[in-house]
Amino acid sequence: MRELTKKQKKLLDQWWKDNEPSKEAEILFNKTNPLGSWEDLTLEQQEALEKINDTEILCQEVNSYLWDKRFENVG
């Protein structure tokens, strides 16, 4: 399997939500969600995703998913 599983997406969605800046911070300081790529995840988070379904392109799939999340509400 080369795509993220539902469990992996659910974890990424939760971590994304947990890192969302407040509306005030977004407006005043132009803050955005710091999760943007595989490298932004903690080691524990990376290991949790690997434990569910480790593939040779997991980090690329995570990067793509987080990129899509960042821009899903733009425009």
C-alpha positions in Angstrom: 0.0 0.0 0.0 1.4 3.4 -1.0 -1.2 5.8 0.5 -1.8 6.9 4.0 -4.3 4.8 6.0 -7.3 6.2 7.7 -5.6 5.8 11.0 -2.5 7.8 9.8 -4.7 10.5 8.4 -6.7 10.7 11.7 -3.4 11.1 13.6 -2.1 13.8 11.2 -5.5 15.7 11.4 -5.3 15.6 15.2 -1.7 16.8 15.3 -2.6 19.5 12.8 -5.5 20.7 15.0 -3.4 20.6 18.1 -0.9 23.0 16.4 -3.3 25.5 14.9 -2.5 29.0 16.0 -5.2 31.1 17.5 -7.1 33.5 15.2 -5.5 36.4 17.0 -2.0 35.1 16.4 -2.8 34.4 12.8 -4.1 38.0 12.3 -1.6 39.9 14.4 1.6 37.9 13.8 0.8 36.2 10.5 1.3 32.8 12.3 0.6 29.6 10.4 0.5 26.0 11.5 4.0 24.8 12.0 3.3 21.3 10.7 4.3 21.4 7.0 6.4 18.3 6.4 7.7 15.0 7.8 10.6 16.8 9.4 8.3 19.0 11.5 6.9 15.9 13.3 8.4 14.7 16.5 10.3 11.4 16.5 7.4 9.9 18.5 4.9 11.1 15.9 7.0 9.7 13.0 7.3 6.3 14.8 3.6 6.2 15.4 2.9 6.6 11.7 5.5 4.0 10.8 4.1 1.6 13.3 0.7 1.8 11.6 2.0 1.3 8.0 5.6 1.9 7.1 6.2 2.2 3.4 9.2 3.4 1.4 7.4 6.6 0.5 5.8 7.4 3.9 7.5 10.7 4.4 6.5 11.8 0.8 2.9 10.9 1.5 2.9 12.8 4.8 4.5 15.8 3.1 1.8 15.7 0.4 -1.0 15.3 2.9 0.2 18.2 5.1 0.7 20.4 2.0 -2.9 19.7 0.9 -4.1 20.5 4.5 -2.3 23.8 4.5 -3.9 25.0 1.3 -7.3 23.3 1.4 -9.0 26.5 2.8 -7.1 29.0 0.6 -8.6 30.7 -2.3 
